[in-house]
Amino acid sequence: MTISCCPIRTGEGRLFSQTRHKQKGFIITLEAVLITSILGIGLLVGVVALRDALIKYWHANRNSDFVVVDSSTPPVIIGSAIGFDEHEAPQVPFFDYDVGFDVDGDGAIDNPGEIRNYRVLIGVRDDRFTSRQPLFYATSNCTLNAGEAPCIAGAGDEGAYSTGIDDISGSGGVSYAFALQNGPTYAIGAGGGIGQQGRLYRQASRNACGLGAIGSMWDSQRVVEGEPCIDLTAPGTPAAPVPASLHVAVEVVDGSGTNVLDNLTPPFYTNMVSNPKTTWTSVSPAKTTP
């Protein structure tokens, strides 16, 4: 005989179980909200602090920047100074692209490794450009006769010419930046758009200079009123270098054949920029092989 009792009621158990599950979900959701809020507030504070630090860093750099511009309307940015010479003239970098030069000294430009880009530091004063190395001429007034080219000493060549602006041998007149690049030397020479502004020249090859004698030099680093042309034939001037120790120099030109410095108008200024129309250092010279 089977005796049955009251049916088992399970509804209360299920209700208790559902309540527990609902409570677990509530607790998990509350924890997620708290964690998300804490992380969100922390990230917001961190982003604001990072923004403020970046703005302060940007302004600090801008305040310490020396931006050199010319007198065009609107002015042309020549570049940001990366240093200053002994006369506190700002030095801006110039990049000479795709220059063919006899790097290995075999007398020819015969491999792709001899087509390189070179960097030049150009000093900028209020009225003209300067360079560490001088440029040499056959005449006594830094002019060129028909068919002539100026001459320049090789990279790091102290034996060719090392006389500084104090007229003492071994005190200057040599730039080692070019020797470190194992390339041609660069110098500011006579000429330019206005007055004694100056033009940029580059050593054309390792061949000896073809001048019969040296009569003058454009020593742009000197502090003089007017043109820094030194007549080396005059008494009391530095001894002229031997032409055979020098090399032919050619102008550094842009795509139109104009010297890269000719389109810049003196006087030059720093930190007086208003709607500049171009950045000079972005203008590539002509891609020619001397």
C-alpha positions in Angstrom: 0.0 0.0 0.0 1.3 3.4 -0.9 0.6 6.2 1.5 1.0 9.7 0.0 1.3 12.9 1.9 1.1 16.5 1.1 2.9 17.5 -2.2 6.3 19.0 -1.8 6.3 22.7 -2.3 9.4 24.1 -3.9 8.2 27.6 -4.8 9.7 29.2 -1.7 13.1 27.7 -2.4 13.1 29.0 -5.9 12.1 32.4 -4.7 14.9 32.5 -2.2 17.4 31.4 -4.9 16.2 34.0 -7.3 16.5 36.7 -4.6 20.1 35.7 -4.0 21.0 35.8 -7.7 19.4 39.2 -8.0 21.4 40.5 -5.1 24.6 39.2 -6.6 23.9 41.1 -9.8 23.1 44.3 -7.9 26.4 44.0 -6.0 28.4 43.4 -9.2 26.8 46.3 -11.0 27.5 48.7 -8.1 31.1 47.6 -8.0 31.4 48.2 -11.7 29.9 51.6 -11.4 32.3 52.5 -8.6 35.3 51.2 -10.4 34.4 52.9 -13.7 33.8 56.2 -11.9 37.1 56.0 -10.1 39.0 55.1 -13.3 37.1 57.7 -15.3 37.9 60.5 -12.8 41.5 59.4 -12.6 41.9 59.3 -16.4 40.3 62.7 -16.7 42.6 64.2 -14.2 45.6 62.6 -15.9 44.6 63.8 -19.3 44.2 67.3 -18.1 47.6 67.2 -16.4 49.2 65.8 -19.5 47.5 68.5 -21.7 48.8 71.3 -19.3 52.3 69.8 -19.3 52.4 69.7 -23.1 51.1 73.2 -23.4 53.7 74.5 -21.0 56.5 72.6 -22.8 55.4 74.0 -26.2 55.3 77.5 -24.9 58.6 77.1 -23.1 60.2 76.0 -26.4 58.5 78.8 -28.3 59.8 81.3 -25.8 63.4 80.1 -26.2 63.2 79.8 -30.0 65.2 82.1 -32.2 63.4 82.2 -35.5 65.3 84.1 -38.2 63.2 85.9 -40.9 63.9 88.4 -43.7 62.3 91.7 -44.7 60.0 90.4 -47.4 56.3 91.2 -47.3 55.1 88.8 -45.8 58.5 87.8 -44.3 60.2 84.5 -45.2 61.3 82.3 -42.4 65.0 81.5 -43.0 65.0 79.0 -40.1 65.3 78.4 -36.4 68.7 79.0 -34.9 70.4 75.8 -33.6 73.4 77.8 -32.3 75.3 81.0 -32.2 78.7 82.0 -33.4 81.3 84.0 -31.4 79.6 87.2 -32.3 76.2 85.9 -31.1 74.9 85.7 -34.7 72.3 83.0 -35.0 73.2 80.0 -37.1 70.5 78.3 -39.2 70.9 74.9 -40.9 70.8 74.6 -44.7 70.4 71.2 -46.4 72.0 70.7 -49.8 70.3 67.8 -51.5 71.7 65.2 -54.0 75.2 66.6 -54.3 77.7 64.7 -56.4 81.2 64.8 -54.8 84.3 62.6 -55.2 84.1 61.1 -51.7 86.6 58.3 -52.2 89.2 60.6 -53.9 89.5 58.5 -57.1 88.9 61.5 -59.3 85.4 60.6 -60.4 81.8 60.5 -59.1 81.3 56.9 -60.1 79.0 55.2 -57.5 75.6 56.0 -55.9 77.2 56.5 -52.5 78.8 59.7 -53.9 75.5 61.4 -54.4 74.6 62.6 -50.9 72.9 65.3 -48.9 75.0 67.7 -46.9 74.3 70.0 -44.0 75.6 73.6 -43.7 75.5 76.1 -40.9 75.0 79.6 -42.1 75.4 82.6 -39.7 72.9 85.4 -40.1 73.6 89.0 -39.1 71.3 91.9 -39.6 72.8 92.7 -43.1 74.5 89.6 -44.4 75.3 85.9 -44.1 78.5 84.5 -42.7 80.5 81.2 -42.7 83.5 79.9 -40.8 85.6 79.4 -44.0 86.5 82.3 -46.4 86.4 82.3 -50.2 89.4 83.3 -52.3 89.6 85.4 -55.5 92.3 86.2 -58.0 91.4 90.0 -58.0 92.2 92.3 -55.1 88.5 93.3 -54.6 86.7 89.9 -54.5 85.3 90.1 -58.0 85.5 87.5 -60.7 87.1 87.9 -64.1 85.5 86.3 -67.1 85.7 82.6 -67.0 87.0 82.5 -63.4 85.6 80.8 -60.3 86.5 81.5 -56.7 88.5 79.0 -54.7 88.0 77.3 -51.3 90.0 75.2 -48.9 89.2 71.5 -48.5 87.3 70.1 -45.6 89.4 70.3 -42.4 92.5 71.3 -44.3 94.5 73.3 -41.8 97.5 73.3 -44.1 95.7 75.2 -46.9 94.5 78.1 -44.7 93.9 78.3 -41.0 94.2 82.1 -40.2 91.4 83.4 -38.1 89.8 86.9 -38.0 92.6 88.0 -35.7 95.1 87.4 -38.6 97.0 84.8 -36.6 97.8 81.5 -38.3 96.3 78.5 -36.7 93.5 80.4 -35.0 90.5 79.8 -37.3 89.3 79.8 -40.8 88.5 76.0 -40.8 85.1 74.4 -40.3 85.2 70.8 -39.2 81.5 70.1 -39.8 82.4 69.4 -43.4 85.3 67.1 -42.6 82.9 65.1 -40.3 80.6 64.6 -43.3 83.5 63.6 -45.6 82.2 65.9 -48.2 82.7 69.3 -49.9 83.3 72.5 -48.0 80.9 75.5 -48.1 81.5 79.2 -47.7 79.8 82.5 -48.1 81.3 84.6 -50.9 80.8 88.0 -52.5 77.6 88.9 -54.2 73.9 88.7 -53.4 70.7 90.6 -53.8 71.5 93.7 -51.8 74.9 95.1 -50.8 77.2 92.8 -49.0 74.5 90.1 -48.4 76.7 87.3 -49.7 76.1 84.1 -51.7 76.6 80.4 -50.8 79.3 78.5 -52.5 80.3 74.8 -52.5 83.6 73.0 -53.3 83.1 71.5 -56.7 85.7 68.8 -56.7 89.0 67.7 -55.2 90.9 69.2 -58.2 93.3 72.1 -57.5 92.2 75.7 -57.9 93.1 77.0 -61.3 93.9 80.6 -60.3 97.5 81.8 -60.9 97.6 83.7 -57.6 95.2 84.7 -54.8 94.5 88.5 -54.5 91.7 88.7 -52.0 89.3 86.8 -49.8 85.7 87.2 -48.7 86.1 86.6 -45.0 82.5 86.9 -43.9 83.2 86.1 -40.3 85.0 89.3 -39.7 83.5 92.3 -38.0 83.8 95.1 -40.5 81.7 98.0 -41.7 80.6 97.2 -45.3 82.0 94.3 -47.3 84.2 91.8 -45.6 86.6 91.7 -48.6 90.3 91.6 -47.6 92.9 92.6 -50.1 95.6 90.1 -49.5 98.1 92.1 -51.7 98.0 95.0 -49.2 100.7 95.4 -46.5 99.9 94.0 -43.1 97.3 91.5 -44.4 97.4 87.7 -43.9 99.6 85.7 -46.2 97.6 84.5 -49.2 97.3 80.7 -49.5 98.9 78.8 -52.4 96.3 78.3 -55.2 97.4 74.6 -55.6 96.2 73.9 -52.0 92.7 75.2 -52.8 89.8 73.9 -54.8 87.3 75.4 -57.3 84.0 76.6 -55.7 80.6 76.8 -57.4 77.4 78.6 -56.4 74.7 76.6 -54.6 71.6 77.3 -56.7 67.9 76.4 -56.6 65.8 74.9 -59.3 65.7 78.2 -61.3 69.5 78.5 -61.2 69.4 81.3 -58.7 71.7 81.3 -55.7 69.8 80.0 -52.7 70.5 83.2 -50.7 69.6 85.7 -53.4 65.8 85.7 -52.8 66.2 86.6 -49.1 65.9 90.3 -48.4 67.9 92.0 -45.7 67.8 93.4 -43.0 67.2 90.1 -41.2 65.4 89.8 -37.8 64.6 87.2 -35.2 61.2 86.4 -33.6 59.3 89.0 -35.7 57.2 86.6 -37.8 53.9 87.7 -39.3 52.2 85.4 -41.8 55.4 84.0 -43.3 54.9 82.9 -46.9 57.4 80.0 -47.0 60.1 78.2 -45.1 63.5 78.7 -46.8 65.0 75.5 -45.5 62.4 73.5 -47.3 63.5 74.8 -50.7 65.8 72.3 -52.3 68.8 73.4 -54.4 69.1 72.3 -58.0 70.0 68.6 -58.2 73.1 68.9 -60.3 76.4 67.2 -60.2 79.4 69.6 -60.4 
